[in-house]
Amino acid sequence: MGAGKRWRKGRASVVYWGMRLIEEGRTQSIIGAFFEVYNTLGFGFLERVYQNAMERELIARGHSVEREVHVQVVYKGTDLAAQRIDMIVDSLVVVEVKSTLLLHPAATRQVHNNLRATHLQVGLHY
């Protein structure tokens, strides 16, 4: 990382640029769910298998999960198209599940676009 950019682990939080992360506890729980699913199932299943397992794990951890959420992409007040999001957790975090050896750069753009379409602030993909 460049100058001024560093991760510093504290007891209860991760600090980046001296600031707390948005929805930090929630995202830590979601990431923990991902590791539980991956460590249990391993690599190689289709995305749908991981999505189903993630949903079950997140619910077991006390989260609410909306699956295959359709949101409208709006241009100057006009609906252009619907976009599908894999999951929205606790009505606050966009989650896109990928099943691939290498994550394509378009996956990050997809999460950014989903955040713009939903007006949410936090998104994860894995």
C-alpha positions in Angstrom: 0.0 0.0 0.0 1.1 3.5 -0.6 2.2 6.1 2.0 -0.5 6.9 4.5 -2.5 3.8 3.7 -2.2 1.1 6.3 -4.3 -1.4 8.0 -4.1 -1.4 11.8 -5.8 -4.1 13.7 -7.2 -3.1 17.1 -9.1 -5.2 19.6 -12.6 -4.5 18.3 -12.0 -2.9 14.9 -10.0 -2.6 11.8 -8.8 1.0 11.1 -8.0 2.3 7.6 -6.6 5.8 7.2 -7.4 6.3 10.9 -11.1 5.7 10.3 -13.5 2.9 11.3 -15.0 1.0 8.5 -18.7 1.4 7.7 -20.8 -1.6 9.0 -17.6 -3.1 10.3 -19.1 -5.7 12.7 -21.7 -6.7 10.1 -19.1 -7.1 7.3 -16.8 -9.1 9.6 -19.7 -11.5 10.3 -20.5 -11.8 6.6 -16.8 -12.5 5.8 -16.7 -15.0 8.6 -19.7 -16.7 7.0 -17.9 -16.9 3.7 -14.9 -18.6 5.3 -17.2 -21.1 7.1 -18.9 -21.9 3.8 -15.6 -22.2 1.8 -13.8 -24.2 4.5 -16.8 -26.6 4.6 -17.5 -27.0 0.9 -14.1 -26.3 -0.6 -13.6 -25.0 -4.2 -15.3 -26.0 -7.4 -19.1 -25.8 -7.0 -21.4 -23.6 -9.0 -22.3 -20.2 -7.7 -25.8 -21.3 -6.8 -24.4 -23.9 -4.3 -22.3 -21.2 -2.5 -25.2 -18.8 -2.6 -27.5 -21.3 -0.9 -24.9 -22.2 1.7 -24.1 -18.5 2.4 -27.8 -17.8 2.9 -28.1 -20.6 5.4 -24.9 -19.5 7.2 -25.9 -15.9 7.4 -29.4 -16.7 8.7 -27.8 -19.0 11.3 -25.7 -16.0 12.4 -28.8 -13.8 12.9 -28.7 -11.9 9.6 -31.7 -11.2 7.3 -31.0 -12.1 3.7 -32.8 -11.0 0.5 -31.9 -13.1 -2.5 -31.8 -12.2 -6.2 -33.0 -8.6 -5.6 -34.0 -6.7 -8.7 -33.2 -3.0 -8.6 -34.0 -0.4 -11.2 -31.2 1.5 -13.0 -32.5 5.1 -13.4 -31.3 7.7 -15.8 -32.6 11.3 -15.4 -35.7 10.0 -13.6 -36.5 7.3 -16.2 -36.1 3.6 -15.4 -33.7 2.0 -17.9 -33.4 -1.6 -16.8 -33.5 -3.9 -13.9 -30.3 -5.2 -12.4 -30.1 -8.4 -10.3 -28.1 -8.5 -7.1 -27.2 -11.9 -5.5 -27.9 -10.9 -1.9 -28.6 -7.9 0.3 -27.8 -8.7 3.9 -29.6 -6.9 6.7 -30.9 -4.4 4.1 -27.5 -2.7 4.3 -24.8 -4.8 2.5 -24.7 -5.8 -1.1 -23.1 -9.3 -1.5 -22.1 -10.8 -4.9 -21.0 -14.4 -4.9 -18.5 -15.6 -7.5 -17.2 -19.1 -8.1 -14.0 -18.7 -10.0 -10.3 -19.3 -9.4 -9.5 -15.6 -10.3 -11.9 -12.8 -9.7 -12.5 -10.8 -13.0 -12.1 -7.0 -12.7 -15.7 -6.7 -13.9 -16.8 -8.2 -10.5 -15.7 -5.1 -8.7 -17.4 -2.8 -11.2 -20.6 -4.9 -10.7 -20.5 -4.3 -7.0 -19.9 -0.6 -7.5 -22.8 -0.3 -9.9 -25.0 -2.3 -7.6 -24.2 0.1 -4.8 -25.0 3.1 -7.0 -28.3 1.5 -8.0 -29.4 0.7 -4.5 -27.8 3.8 -2.8 -26.2 1.5 -0.2 -22.7 2.1 1.0 -21.2 -1.3 1.6 -20.6 -4.1 -0.8 -18.7 -7.4 -0.8 -17.8 -9.9 -3.5 -16.1 -13.3 -3.2 
